Amino acid sequence: MKDIRIVTGFRKSSYSGQAGNCIEVARTADGGTAVRDSKRRDGAKQFYGPSGWAAFIAAVRTGAFDG
């Protein structure tokens, strides 16, 4: 079973804009990443394992999600 306890505080990128469309991330005990909406801090969180998060970051860096 994965250990998804959040072991660091959530943080938001310093590149976040003023529109409020931001996410915050935190590390989990199993080395993964928890993600939440900065406007709904008590809301649902998404959890990613280390390899899933690394793949997401790689896709962002290559512009895979650019519209």
N, C-alpha and C positions, 0 to 999 in steps of 0.2 A: 504494500500500500504506500502511495506517495505521501510524504509529509509536507503539507501545504501551509503549515503555520508561517505566518509572516514574521520574519526575524529582523527586518530593518524598517525604519520609517518610510512612508511613501514620499516620493519626491517628484517634482515637476520640472521639466526642462526650462532652462533660462531662456531658451528660444521661443517659448510660448508667447503667443500674441495676446492682445487685449480683448479679443472677441469672446474669450471664455470657452473655446472649443479645445479643451486640453485633457490629456490623460495624465495620471500619476502612476508611477511604478514602484514596486518594492520587491526585495528578494524573499524567497521562501526557504524553509529549512532544507529542502531537497536540492537547492541550487537553482531552482526555477525562478519565475517572475510572476508577480501578481499585478494586475492592471485594473484601475478604476477610473471613473469619470470624475474630474476635479470638481464638478458642480454637484455631484451626488455621492459624497464621500461615504455615506452610510448605505449606499445602494449595492447592487451586485458587483462582484469582482470576477475577472477572468484569470485563470491560472494557466501558465505555459511552462513546460519542462525546459531544461537548458537547450536542447537541440531545436525545439520549436521556436523558442525566443531568438536564438541565433539565426535561424532561417528567416524570421520576420525582419530582423535588423538588416540582414544582408539584402533582402528585397527592397527595403526602404532606401538603403544606400545606392542601389542601382536604379532607382526611380520607377520601380514596378507599380507603384500606386499613384504616380503623378497623373493628373487628369489632363 
